[in-house]
Amino acid sequence: MPAIRLAVFDVDGTLIDSQHNIVAAMAAAFDAHGLAAADAAAVRRIIGLSLVEAIAALLPMADAALHHAIAGSYKEAFFDLRQRPGHDEPLFPGALTALATLEEAGWLLAIATGKSQRGVRATIERHDLHGRFLSVQTADENPGKPHPGMLLSAMAALGAMPAATMMIGDTSYDMLMARNAGTAAVGVSWGYHRPEELLMAGAAGVIDGYDTLAPLLDGILRERACVRVPS
């Protein structure tokens, strides 16, 4: 029986372009507590971490109570942005085709993201991704990246082994999570960490477009010699 092949996707910066909304919501959250907005580049750097950890990275001198309070304000601000008529978080070019290609080739698909379950549900609804992802792992029920918990939970839920599991993400947190879980990882060049950072963190390769994802995943599996890849 062929091994289960599992492709696990990050969301923000990998599947969808949401940085403008994340930066805006963080600025609103800081303002709600009388703080100057964090530098936009600094906010983009921490996308991918769980929310409280991200805020702690932006405000290392603040206490945990303030980190959690700002996290609550961020959720309120993002929810408000999501309800506005002009709200837009487009899928990156080629994402839908790549997901369909992997499914047709027999891959199982999952999500591992620092977003909340509510945020993932909104993304799935907005882009009509119902039924695409057989496991959705978030920071609501797992430790944040780069802890391997999300990947371990996805593999356990779907019966996949680390040797046949691939993490696809845009930050070093994704790559380190994969390394910690014993899986391979592929980076995308259009996200929030530079390609060289992804490679240093353990990426087996970095793609510049979704059209090259499926063949790269198959090539990595062949190199790992863990499954027979259908021709």
Residue frames relative to the residue before (quaternion, step in Angstrom):
aa qw qx qy qz dx dy dz
M 1.0000 0.0000 0.0000 0.0000 0.00 0.00 0.00
P 0.4707 -0.6903 0.4609 0.2993 3.63 -0.76 0.99
A 0.5305 -0.6167 0.4742 0.3367 3.56 -1.13 0.65
I 0.5128 -0.6160 0.4983 0.3305 3.55 -1.15 0.64
R 0.1782 -0.7675 0.6089 0.0919 3.55 -0.87 1.00
L 0.0738 -0.8275 0.5558 -0.0311 3.55 -0.62 1.18
A 0.1034 -0.7702 0.6283 0.0358 3.56 -0.85 1.06
V 0.1105 -0.8110 0.5745 0.0027 3.57 -0.59 1.22
F 0.1686 -0.8276 0.5339 0.0396 3.56 -0.64 1.16
D 0.3878 -0.6154 0.6344 0.2615 3.49 -1.25 0.68
V 0.4199 -0.7149 0.5001 0.2500 3.61 -1.22 0.32
D 0.7780 0.3256 -0.1946 0.5008 3.61 0.33 -1.22
G 0.8211 0.1894 -0.1688 0.5113 3.55 -0.74 1.09
T 0.7083 0.3928 -0.2476 0.5317 3.58 1.27 -0.22
L 0.7861 0.2113 -0.1124 0.5698 3.57 0.77 -1.04
I 0.8162 0.1390 -0.0542 0.5582 3.59 0.92 -0.86
D 0.3951 -0.6858 0.5654 0.2322 3.53 -1.26 0.62
S 0.1104 0.8385 -0.5130 0.1470 3.55 -0.01 1.33
Q 0.3693 0.7867 -0.4569 0.1899 3.57 1.25 -0.02
H 0.6373 0.5427 -0.3473 0.4228 3.61 0.95 -0.77
N 0.6761 0.4765 -0.2936 0.4793 3.59 1.02 -0.77
I 0.6278 0.5281 -0.3378 0.4613 3.59 1.04 -0.72
V 0.6595 0.4994 -0.3053 0.4716 3.58 0.92 -0.90
A 0.6684 0.5011 -0.3019 0.4594 3.59 0.94 -0.89
A 0.6683 0.4934 -0.3071 0.4644 3.60 0.93 -0.84
M 0.6433 0.5108 -0.3315 0.4640 3.59 1.02 -0.74
A 0.6283 0.5264 -0.3356 0.4643 3.58 1.01 -0.77
A 0.6578 0.5021 -0.3082 0.4692 3.60 0.96 -0.84
A 0.6447 0.5223 -0.3191 0.4580 3.58 1.02 -0.80
F 0.6487 0.4998 -0.3174 0.4783 3.58 0.94 -0.84
D 0.6516 0.5280 -0.3125 0.4461 3.58 0.93 -0.91
A 0.6242 0.5603 -0.3331 0.4306 3.59 1.05 -0.78
H 0.7409 0.3452 -0.2011 0.5398 3.58 1.23 -0.44
G 0.5962 -0.6290 0.3391 0.3659 3.55 1.22 0.53
L 0.5337 0.6283 -0.3972 0.4033 3.57 1.20 0.49
A 0.5184 -0.6076 0.4975 0.3386 3.55 -1.13 0.63
A 0.5858 -0.6002 0.4146 0.3531 3.56 -1.06 0.76
A 0.4803 -0.6457 0.5109 0.3023 3.55 -1.06 0.77
D 0.6108 -0.5477 0.4222 0.3856 3.55 -1.17 0.59
A 0.5352 -0.6625 0.4186 0.3152 3.58 -0.84 1.00
A 0.6395 0.5243 -0.3333 0.4528 3.59 0.98 -0.77
A 0.6418 0.5179 -0.3220 0.4649 3.57 1.05 -0.77
V 0.6308 0.5228 -0.3320 0.4675 3.59 1.04 -0.75
R 0.6538 0.5116 -0.3231 0.4544 3.59 0.90 -0.85
R 0.6217 0.5689 -0.3429 0.4151 3.59 1.06 -0.71
I 0.7581 0.3926 -0.2152 0.4742 3.59 1.00 -0.72
I 0.3924 0.6917 -0.5034 0.3379 3.60 1.25 0.18
G 0.6738 0.4429 -0.3543 0.4736 3.55 -0.80 1.03
L 0.6185 0.4954 -0.3381 0.5076 3.55 1.20 -0.50
S 0.5738 -0.5200 0.4626 0.4317 3.58 -1.22 0.24
L 0.6836 -0.5577 0.2827 0.3766 3.56 -1.10 0.77
V 0.6930 0.4641 -0.3000 0.4630 3.62 0.74 -0.96
E 0.6397 0.5149 -0.3254 0.4689 3.60 1.01 -0.79
A 0.6344 0.5323 -0.3295 0.4535 3.59 1.01 -0.77
I 0.6729 0.4816 -0.2941 0.4782 3.56 0.93 -0.89
A 0.6225 0.5325 -0.3379 0.4634 3.58 1.02 -0.73
A 0.6421 0.5130 -0.3251 0.4679 3.59 1.06 -0.70
L 0.6702 0.4814 -0.2937 0.4825 3.59 1.10 -0.67
L 0.7865 0.1879 -0.0763 0.5833 3.59 1.13 -0.72
P 0.0394 -0.8629 0.5033 0.0239 3.60 0.57 1.09
M 0.6808 0.4952 -0.2989 0.4494 3.61 1.14 -0.50
A 0.5769 0.5819 -0.3817 0.4276 3.60 1.27 -0.21
D 0.5055 -0.6556 0.4620 0.3182 3.56 -1.21 0.42
A 0.7092 -0.4836 0.3131 0.4064 3.55 -1.31 0.32
A 0.6063 0.5684 -0.3618 0.4225 3.58 1.06 -0.70
L 0.6729 0.4764 -0.2987 0.4807 3.58 0.96 -0.85
H 0.6012 0.5563 -0.3599 0.4468 3.60 1.01 -0.75
H 0.6944 0.4637 -0.2803 0.4735 3.59 0.87 -0.92
A 0.6309 0.5302 -0.3384 0.4543 3.60 1.02 -0.73
I 0.6593 0.4893 -0.3056 0.4822 3.59 0.96 -0.84
A 0.6041 0.5533 -0.3519 0.4528 3.58 1.05 -0.72
G 0.6457 0.5110 -0.3180 0.4699 3.58 0.99 -0.80
S 0.6594 0.4995 -0.3035 0.4728 3.57 0.99 -0.84
Y 0.6118 0.5489 -0.3431 0.4546 3.58 1.08 -0.73
K 0.6554 0.5135 -0.3175 0.4538 3.59 0.89 -0.90
E 0.6495 0.5098 -0.3152 0.4678 3.56 0.99 -0.82
A 0.6664 0.5057 -0.3011 0.4577 3.57 0.94 -0.91
F 0.6741 0.4886 -0.3096 0.4593 3.58 0.92 -0.86
F 0.6159 0.5372 -0.3428 0.4632 3.58 1.03 -0.77
D 0.6476 0.5149 -0.3128 0.4666 3.58 0.99 -0.85
L 0.6485 0.5113 -0.3198 0.4644 3.59 0.94 -0.84
R 0.6562 0.5380 -0.3126 0.4270 3.57 0.97 -0.86
Q 0.6746 0.5012 -0.2956 0.4543 3.60 1.15 -0.57
R 0.5696 0.6222 -0.3843 0.3751 3.59 1.20 -0.33
P 0.6033 -0.6064 0.3782 0.3539 3.59 -1.02 0.78
G 0.7240 0.4531 -0.2543 0.4538 3.61 1.01 -0.73
H 0.3761 0.7481 -0.4812 0.2595 3.59 1.26 0.06
D 0.0847 0.8033 -0.5812 0.0986 3.56 -0.82 0.98
E 0.0904 0.7517 -0.6477 0.0850 3.55 -0.91 1.02
P 0.0949 -0.8631 0.4933 0.0519 3.58 0.42 1.21
L 0.5174 -0.5728 0.5287 0.3531 3.51 -1.27 0.45
F 0.4958 -0.6279 0.4952 0.3386 3.56 -1.08 0.63
P 0.6417 -0.5550 0.3574 0.3905 3.60 -1.08 0.69
G 0.8237 0.2548 -0.1990 0.4658 3.53 -0.99 0.90
A 0.4604 0.7139 -0.4439 0.2851 3.60 1.21 -0.21
L 0.6791 0.4963 -0.3040 0.4472 3.59 0.81 -0.96
T 0.6528 0.5115 -0.3111 0.4641 3.56 0.96 -0.88
A 0.6502 0.5172 -0.3207 0.4549 3.58 0.97 -0.84
L 0.6405 0.5146 -0.3307 0.4643 3.60 0.95 -0.80
A 0.6671 0.4997 -0.3015 0.4629 3.57 0.93 -0.91
T 0.6359 0.5364 -0.3246 0.4500 3.59 1.00 -0.83
L 0.6671 0.4911 -0.3028 0.4713 3.57 0.92 -0.88
E 0.6416 0.5220 -0.3293 0.4555 3.59 0.94 -0.84
E 0.6679 0.5075 -0.2988 0.4551 3.57 0.91 -0.92
A 0.6832 0.4706 -0.2779 0.4843 3.58 1.15 -0.61
G 0.6267 -0.5924 0.3154 0.3960 3.58 1.29 0.09
W 0.4517 0.6709 -0.4719 0.3511 3.59 1.23 0.17
L 0.3183 -0.6659 0.6304 0.2404 3.52 -1.27 0.54
L 0.2488 -0.7849 0.5567 0.1104 3.57 -1.05 0.81
A 0.0158 0.7828 -0.6211 0.0342 3.55 -1.11 0.78
I 0.3318 -0.7121 0.5841 0.2039 3.54 -1.37 0.20
A 0.0163 0.7406 -0.6717 -0.0096 3.54 -1.20 0.71
T 0.1655 0.8254 -0.5030 0.1957 3.57 -0.27 1.26
G 0.5066 -0.6307 0.5012 0.3073 3.51 -1.27 0.47
K 0.4806 0.6545 -0.4422 0.3810 3.60 1.27 -0.09
S 0.5247 -0.5885 0.4968 0.3627 3.54 -1.28 0.22
Q 0.6485 -0.4798 0.3964 0.4383 3.57 -1.27 0.21
R 0.6300 0.5322 -0.3435 0.4493 3.59 0.99 -0.75
G 0.6596 0.5105 -0.3064 0.4587 3.57 0.99 -0.83
V 0.6479 0.5042 -0.3188 0.4737 3.58 1.01 -0.80
R 0.6350 0.5263 -0.3363 0.4546 3.59 0.94 -0.82
A 0.6454 0.5140 -0.3239 0.4629 3.59 0.99 -0.81
T 0.6455 0.5139 -0.3171 0.4676 3.60 1.00 -0.78
I 0.6525 0.5103 -0.3088 0.4675 3.57 0.93 -0.90
E 0.6624 0.5038 -0.3009 0.4657 3.56 0.96 -0.87
R 0.6743 0.5175 -0.3032 0.4307 3.59 0.83 -0.98
H 0.7952 0.3034 -0.1405 0.5059 3.58 0.93 -0.87
D 0.4284 -0.7341 0.4417 0.2871 3.59 1.28 0.34
L 0.3003 0.7645 -0.5036 0.2677 3.55 0.78 1.12
H 0.2477 0.8065 -0.5044 0.1840 3.57 1.24 0.40
G 0.8337 0.2181 -0.1757 0.4759 3.54 -0.95 0.94
R 0.5100 0.6592 -0.4228 0.3559 3.59 1.25 -0.16
F 0.8016 0.2845 -0.1102 0.5142 3.55 0.82 -1.04
L 0.3000 -0.8042 0.4958 0.1318 3.53 -0.55 1.23
S 0.7611 0.1271 -0.1143 0.6257 3.58 1.29 -0.18
V 0.0770 -0.7808 0.6197 0.0188 3.58 -0.90 0.96
Q 0.0309 -0.8091 0.5853 -0.0432 3.54 -0.43 1.28
T 0.0163 -0.8106 0.5837 -0.0435 3.55 -0.77 1.08
A 0.6536 -0.5019 0.3930 0.4079 3.53 -1.35 0.04
D 0.4779 0.6593 -0.4509 0.3655 3.62 1.23 -0.02
E 0.8238 0.2010 -0.0713 0.5253 3.58 0.99 -0.85
N 0.7183 0.3565 -0.2322 0.5505 3.59 1.29 0.13
P 0.5732 -0.5267 0.4651 0.4216 3.59 -1.22 0.24
G 0.5627 -0.6233 0.4268 0.3357 3.57 -1.14 0.59
K 0.6239 -0.5098 0.4339 0.4031 3.54 -1.31 0.33
P 0.5971 -0.1163 -0.7881 -0.0942 1.60 -2.20 1.25
H 0.2717 0.7432 -0.5548 0.2570 3.60 1.14 0.48
P 0.4727 -0.7211 0.4280 0.2707 3.65 -0.89 0.82
G 0.3649 0.7991 -0.4434 0.1779 3.58 1.27 -0.16
M 0.6608 0.5141 -0.3270 0.4383 3.60 0.86 -0.89
L 0.6842 0.4716 -0.2897 0.4749 3.58 0.89 -0.90
L 0.6387 0.5209 -0.3297 0.4605 3.59 0.94 -0.81
S 0.6546 0.5065 -0.3120 0.4666 3.59 0.99 -0.80
A 0.6510 0.5123 -0.3176 0.4613 3.59 0.96 -0.85
M 0.6642 0.4974 -0.3085 0.4650 3.58 0.93 -0.88
A 0.6539 0.5130 -0.3159 0.4576 3.58 0.94 -0.85
A 0.6614 0.5256 -0.3082 0.4373 3.58 0.97 -0.87
L 0.7954 0.3198 -0.1413 0.4951 3.58 1.01 -0.82
G 0.5027 -0.6935 0.4055 0.3192 3.58 1.24 0.08
A 0.4451 0.6915 -0.4536 0.3435 3.58 1.13 0.57
M 0.3646 -0.7090 0.5618 0.2208 3.53 -1.23 0.60
P 0.6406 -0.5474 0.3633 0.3975 3.63 -1.09 0.56
A 0.6528 0.5487 -0.3277 0.4067 3.60 0.95 -0.81
A 0.7539 0.3284 -0.1918 0.5358 3.61 1.19 -0.48
T 0.5700 0.5690 -0.3777 0.4568 3.57 1.24 0.49
M 0.1155 -0.7925 0.5982 0.0267 3.57 -0.98 0.94
M 0.2187 -0.7414 0.6211 0.1294 3.55 -1.00 0.88
I 0.1036 -0.7792 0.6165 0.0455 3.58 -0.88 0.97
G 0.2241 0.7945 -0.5287 0.1977 3.58 -0.52 1.15
D 0.4687 -0.7060 0.4764 0.2345 3.52 -1.32 0.19
T 0.7314 0.3871 -0.2381 0.5084 3.61 1.22 -0.04
S 0.6307 -0.5231 0.4123 0.3983 3.53 -1.29 0.35
Y 0.5601 0.5958 -0.3964 0.4174 3.61 1.16 -0.48
D 0.6411 0.5168 -0.3160 0.4713 3.57 1.05 -0.78
M 0.6726 0.5024 -0.3004 0.4527 3.55 0.90 -0.93
L 0.6716 0.4899 -0.2927 0.4726 3.59 0.97 -0.85
M 0.5998 0.5479 -0.3564 0.4616 3.58 1.07 -0.68
A 0.6526 0.5090 -0.3093 0.4684 3.57 0.97 -0.89
R 0.6427 0.5180 -0.3228 0.4630 3.57 0.93 -0.88
N 0.6766 0.5010 -0.2904 0.4548 3.58 0.94 -0.89
A 0.7040 0.4414 -0.2562 0.4939 3.58 1.17 -0.60
G 0.5035 -0.6754 0.4104 0.3492 3.59 1.27 -0.14
T 0.5490 0.5935 -0.4070 0.4251 3.58 1.23 0.38
A 0.5159 -0.5820 0.5052 0.3741 3.55 -1.32 0.05
A 0.1638 -0.7835 0.5918 0.0951 3.55 -1.26 0.36
V 0.1533 -0.7487 0.6391 0.0861 3.53 -1.23 0.68
G 0.2690 -0.7734 0.5558 0.1436 3.55 -0.92 0.92
V 0.2746 -0.7124 0.6124 0.2052 3.54 -1.31 0.37
S 0.4557 -0.7444 0.4302 0.2307 3.55 -0.90 0.97
W 0.6564 0.5530 -0.3056 0.4123 3.61 1.23 -0.32
G 0.5656 0.6401 -0.3712 0.3642 3.61 1.23 0.08
Y 0.7902 -0.4115 0.2710 0.3644 3.53 -1.25 -0.59
H 0.7131 0.3063 -0.2558 0.5764 3.59 1.28 -0.02
R 0.5601 -0.6416 0.4157 0.3191 3.55 -1.03 0.80
P 0.6457 -0.5446 0.3645 0.3918 3.62 -1.12 0.62
E 0.6591 0.5110 -0.3298 0.4425 3.60 0.92 -0.81
E 0.6135 0.5293 -0.3492 0.4706 3.60 1.12 -0.58
L 0.6420 0.5266 -0.3208 0.4557 3.56 1.01 -0.82
L 0.6647 0.4962 -0.3048 0.4679 3.57 0.95 -0.85
M 0.6495 0.5111 -0.3185 0.4642 3.58 0.99 -0.81
A 0.6863 0.4786 -0.2802 0.4706 3.59 1.11 -0.67
G 0.7154 -0.4915 0.2473 0.4306 3.58 1.26 0.03
A 0.3820 0.7267 -0.4980 0.2794 3.61 1.21 0.13
A 0.4125 -0.6981 0.5308 0.2466 3.56 -1.02 0.84
G 0.7771 -0.0994 0.0678 0.6177 3.56 1.28 -0.34
V 0.2300 -0.7447 0.6078 0.1520 3.56 -1.28 0.35
I 0.2289 -0.7879 0.5596 0.1167 3.58 -0.80 1.01
D 0.3458 -0.7262 0.5605 0.1972 3.54 -1.22 0.65
G 0.7898 0.0719 -0.0513 0.6069 3.57 1.29 -0.12
Y 0.5896 -0.6196 0.3871 0.3444 3.57 -1.09 0.67
D 0.5444 0.6379 -0.4068 0.3624 3.60 1.16 -0.36
T 0.7144 0.4334 -0.2576 0.4851 3.61 1.18 -0.43
L 0.4480 0.7280 -0.4447 0.2673 3.60 1.23 -0.07
A 0.6953 0.4983 -0.3051 0.4186 3.61 0.65 -1.06
P 0.6963 0.4497 -0.3136 0.4633 3.65 0.76 -0.84
L 0.6207 0.5319 -0.3541 0.4544 3.59 1.06 -0.63
L 0.6432 0.5141 -0.3311 0.4608 3.60 0.92 -0.83
D 0.6544 0.5059 -0.3184 0.4631 3.58 0.92 -0.86
G 0.6533 0.5206 -0.3148 0.4506 3.56 0.99 -0.83
I 0.6402 0.5159 -0.3257 0.4667 3.58 1.01 -0.79
L 0.6421 0.5175 -0.3310 0.4587 3.59 0.97 -0.80
R 0.6361 0.5184 -0.3377 0.4610 3.58 0.96 -0.76
E 0.6529 0.5092 -0.3154 0.4636 3.57 0.99 -0.83
R 0.6811 0.4678 -0.2840 0.4865 3.58 1.04 -0.72
A 0.2638 -0.8193 0.4745 0.1842 3.56 1.38 -0.24
C 0.4187 0.7366 -0.4399 0.2976 3.52 1.01 0.80
V 0.7986 0.1104 -0.0558 0.5890 3.58 1.12 -0.55
R 0.4471 -0.6174 0.5548 0.3333 3.48 -1.32 0.31
V 0.2399 -0.7829 0.5593 0.1288 3.58 -0.57 1.17
P 0.4543 -0.6951 0.4756 0.2903 3.62 -0.65 1.03
S 0.3566 -0.7322 0.5412 0.2095 3.57 -0.99 0.83
